[in-house]
Amino acid sequence: MGSLNEWEQCRLLPSWKKHLQLDSLPSADTMGLVSTKLQCDDIRKVIKTVYSKLKRNKALTSGFHDNLFFMVIDGHECFKSYLRSCDDCLEREIKTATGIKTQYYHRYAMGMLISAEGICIPLDIEMQKPGEDEVASAIRLVERLCQMYPRAFDVVMADGLYARASFFKKVIWLVQ
């Protein structure tokens, strides 16, 4: 969904209660307040703990050719608005029926470890900064993931957008 307000309009649907097994779901304001209190480093520690337990318990096995582990890098967009923005927002001009409007949004690169058992672990994200492209944020992400998860993956997969010498050189240098 495009926003927390859009989610809030659908939160009373019976299907949410059925799948989440909850009597009521929090409002958009509550979800927004909670998300502003989250600290990235705390979330990273939790993910690292889950990864370590899965690895220690041998729940993460490759099963792919030569027992290689794969990390997928891809960009995602979230939090777009015509009305609200912050200092970290990216901006673009959108042609609408009423004229050209400035849209504010956030985009990030995400790294996800893929296991043969169908386990996909989102390891981390890196926000794209104003004035840079998705590849620059992905390079920072790969640098951090190689420090946090040494030898966790052997192959980095990404779509054609990342087919640049700067990305390849950095990944090859870091993963070796």
C-alpha positions, 0 to 999 in steps of 0.5 A: 500500500502506498501509505499508512493512511491507505492501510488504515482505511483497510484495517477493519476488513475481516481478512486482516483479523483472520490472517493476523488473528488480532481483534483490532489493528493499530491506527496509522498514527500509532504505526507512524509513531512506532516507526519513528521510534525504531532505531536501525542499529537495533533492528540490525542486531535482531536480524544478525541474531536471527541469522546467527541462530539459523546458521548455528542450527544448520537451518541455512544450507545452500543446496545450490551449485557448489554450495554457493550462497546468494545475496540479492540486491534490489531497490524499492520505493516507499513513502511517496507524498505530494504534501509532506516531505523531510530533509531526506526526501527525494523529489520528482516532477509528476505530470497530473491532470491539474498540472505538474506537481512535485512528489516526495518519496524515499527509495532504498536498496535492500540486501536479502540472503537466499537459502535453498530451503526457501528461506529469504532473510532481509539482511539490511537496507540503505536509504538513497540520499538526495542527488544520488542514484540507487547504485550508490546506496547499494554500494554502501549496503554491500560494504556494510553487509560484508563487514557484518556478515563475512562469508555469508554469501558468495554471489551477489545478484542484481538487476540490469540497473546495477550493470556498472563498472563501479558496482562490479569492482566494489562487489568483487573486491569486497566479496573475495 
